[in-house]
Amino acid sequence: MTPDRAALGWRHAPALPAATRPRTPDGRPLKITFGEMREMGLSGVLVFCPDYRCSHSLRLPADRWADEVRLSDIEPRFVCAGCGNRGADVRPDFESGKPPQFAKAAAN
């Protein structure tokens, strides 16, 4: 029998209710800024087509956008070259750089 999580001292932090999560005016989730992403040591983004049947994606360098621009601000500007859908899911490319905490470990 598996021990109860509460008995082990584990707690699950409750997720924010959907109504309190930050959102853009059109209802999309508010994402981090390019400046915050660069502070983590990342230098690129992944752009995904929102249509699961298309699955088109690409990697882009993030140096063309200013630090105060949010990833969610640029999502509506993309048009998929594969299927023509407007909008995209933009995420940090964690393979595009070394976050500071890992860069130190690799140098040793």
C-alpha positions in Angstrom: 0.0 0.0 0.0 1.3 3.4 -0.9 1.7 5.9 2.0 -0.5 9.0 2.0 1.2 12.1 0.6 0.1 14.1 3.7 1.7 11.5 5.9 5.0 12.0 4.1 4.8 15.7 4.5 4.2 16.4 0.8 1.9 19.3 -0.1 0.6 20.2 -3.5 0.5 24.0 -4.1 -2.9 24.9 -5.5 -2.9 26.2 -9.1 -4.2 29.8 -9.6 -7.9 29.8 -10.6 -8.2 30.6 -14.3 -9.8 33.9 -13.5 -6.7 35.2 -11.6 -4.1 34.1 -14.1 -2.6 37.0 -16.1 -4.1 37.2 -19.6 -3.7 39.4 -22.7 -6.8 41.4 -23.7 -7.8 38.7 -26.2 -7.6 36.0 -23.6 -4.2 34.4 -24.3 -1.9 33.7 -21.3 0.6 36.5 -20.5 4.1 35.2 -21.1 7.6 36.4 -20.0 9.5 39.2 -21.7 12.5 38.8 -23.9 14.6 40.6 -21.3 13.6 38.0 -18.7 14.4 35.2 -21.1 17.8 36.7 -21.9 18.5 37.0 -18.1 18.1 33.2 -18.0 20.8 32.9 -20.6 18.5 32.0 -23.5 18.9 33.5 -27.0 16.2 32.0 -29.1 12.5 31.1 -29.4 10.5 28.2 -30.8 7.5 29.1 -32.8 4.7 26.5 -33.2 1.7 26.5 -35.5 -1.5 26.4 -33.3 -3.1 23.7 -35.6 -2.1 20.3 -34.2 -2.7 18.8 -37.7 -0.1 21.0 -39.2 2.7 20.7 -36.6 4.9 23.3 -38.4 7.5 24.8 -36.2 10.8 26.8 -36.4 13.6 28.3 -34.3 14.3 32.0 -34.4 17.0 34.1 -32.8 15.4 36.5 -30.2 17.8 39.4 -30.8 15.3 41.2 -33.1 12.9 41.9 -30.3 13.4 44.5 -27.5 13.7 43.5 -23.8 10.3 44.8 -22.8 8.4 42.8 -25.5 6.5 39.8 -24.2 6.5 36.5 -26.1 2.7 36.6 -26.0 2.8 40.1 -27.7 4.3 38.7 -30.9 2.2 35.5 -31.1 -0.7 37.0 -33.2 1.7 38.4 -35.8 2.8 35.0 -37.1 1.3 33.3 -40.2 2.1 29.6 -40.7 3.9 29.0 -43.9 2.7 25.4 -43.9 -1.1 25.8 -43.5 -1.7 29.6 -43.5 -3.2 29.8 -40.0 -2.7 33.1 -38.2 -1.2 33.1 -34.7 1.4 30.9 -33.1 2.6 29.5 -29.8 6.0 31.2 -29.0 8.2 29.6 -26.3 11.8 30.1 -25.1 14.2 27.7 -26.8 16.0 26.1 -23.9 18.6 24.7 -26.2 19.6 28.2 -27.5 21.9 29.0 -24.6 23.1 28.1 -21.3 21.1 29.3 -18.3 23.6 30.9 -15.8 23.3 28.1 -13.2 24.2 25.4 -15.8 26.9 27.5 -17.5 28.9 27.6 -14.2 28.6 23.8 -13.8 29.8 23.2 -17.3 32.9 25.4 -16.9 34.1 23.3 -13.9 
